[in-house]
Amino acid sequence: MAVACGDGFTIFLTEQGDVWACGRNKDGQLGLGTDVHQLLPSHVGGRKVFSGESLVMVATREKHTAGVAKDGALWSWGDGHFGQLGHGDRKPRQRPQRLGKERFGGSPAVMVAC
């Protein structure tokens, strides 16, 4: 299991590629579709959420989370006020949203750091 810690929240990535999250969730950084704080780890999702792929890496920052899928696509969620999610706007995302390889000229992501 891999663990990434943000500002008052924690993201857990299982060997199977499932994502779990708990803690502060004011900006949707847990990826659960709400802004409700979680005292216990809650299931964000697995292959169904991540377009049939599993995540192989996650990273967090103060108010957002990013992940790399096995196919090299990036995923991000949480606070997007400064454009840090990479979706071309400043909107927050309360659920993981895909940033496909096509956005980067077809190059797959190999790691992520926030």
C-alpha positions in Angstrom: 0.0 0.0 0.0 1.1 3.5 -0.8 0.1 6.5 1.4 0.2 10.2 0.5 -0.6 12.9 3.1 -2.0 16.4 2.4 -3.0 19.2 4.7 -5.2 17.3 7.1 -6.1 14.4 4.8 -4.6 11.1 3.7 -4.9 9.1 0.5 -4.3 5.4 0.5 -3.5 3.4 -2.7 -3.9 -0.4 -2.5 -1.9 -2.9 -4.5 -5.0 -3.5 -6.6 -5.1 0.2 -7.5 -8.1 1.1 -5.3 -8.0 4.6 -3.7 -9.3 5.3 -0.2 -9.3 8.6 1.6 -10.0 10.2 4.9 -9.6 13.5 6.7 -10.2 17.1 5.7 -12.3 17.5 2.6 -13.3 21.2 2.3 -12.1 21.4 -1.4 -13.1 17.9 -2.5 -9.5 16.6 -2.2 -10.7 13.2 -1.0 -12.4 12.6 -4.3 -15.6 11.3 -2.8 -18.0 13.6 -4.6 -18.7 15.7 -1.5 -17.0 18.3 0.7 -17.8 16.3 3.9 -14.8 15.5 6.2 -14.2 11.8 6.8 -13.1 10.3 10.1 -12.5 6.8 8.6 -11.0 5.8 5.2 -13.7 5.9 2.5 -13.5 4.2 -0.9 -12.9 6.7 -3.7 -12.9 4.0 -6.3 -10.9 1.5 -8.4 -11.0 0.5 -12.0 -14.6 1.6 -12.5 -13.8 5.1 -11.5 -10.5 5.3 -13.4 -11.8 4.3 -16.8 -11.0 0.6 -16.4 -7.4 1.3 -15.3 -5.9 1.1 -11.9 -3.8 3.8 -10.3 -0.2 3.0 -9.7 0.9 6.2 -7.9 -0.8 9.0 -5.9 0.5 12.4 -4.6 -1.1 15.2 -2.6 -0.5 18.8 -1.8 -2.3 21.1 0.5 -5.8 20.9 -1.1 -5.5 18.6 -4.1 -4.6 15.0 -5.2 -3.2 13.6 -8.4 -2.6 10.1 -9.6 -1.0 8.1 -12.4 -2.9 5.2 -14.0 -1.3 2.0 -15.3 -2.0 3.3 -18.9 0.0 6.5 -18.2 -3.0 8.8 -17.9 -3.0 11.4 -15.1 -6.0 12.0 -12.8 -6.5 15.0 -10.5 -9.1 16.2 -8.0 -9.6 18.8 -5.2 -9.0 22.5 -5.3 -8.2 24.0 -8.7 -8.2 27.7 -7.9 -4.7 28.3 -9.5 -5.2 25.8 -12.4 -3.1 23.2 -10.6 -5.4 20.3 -11.6 -4.5 20.9 -15.2 -8.1 20.9 -16.6 -7.9 24.4 -18.2 -10.0 26.2 -15.6 -10.0 27.1 -11.9 -12.9 24.8 -10.8 -12.6 22.4 -8.0 -13.2 18.7 -8.7 -14.9 16.6 -6.1 -14.3 13.4 -8.1 -11.2 12.2 -9.9 -11.0 13.6 -13.5 -8.8 12.3 -16.2 -6.0 14.2 -17.9 -5.3 11.9 -20.9 -2.0 11.3 -22.6 -3.2 13.2 -25.6 -3.0 16.4 -23.6 0.8 15.8 -23.4 1.4 14.8 -27.0 0.7 11.2 -26.3 3.4 10.8 -23.8 2.4 8.6 -20.8 3.0 9.9 -17.3 5.5 7.9 -15.3 5.2 9.6 -11.9 3.4 12.5 -10.2 4.4 14.9 -7.4 2.4 17.8 -6.1 
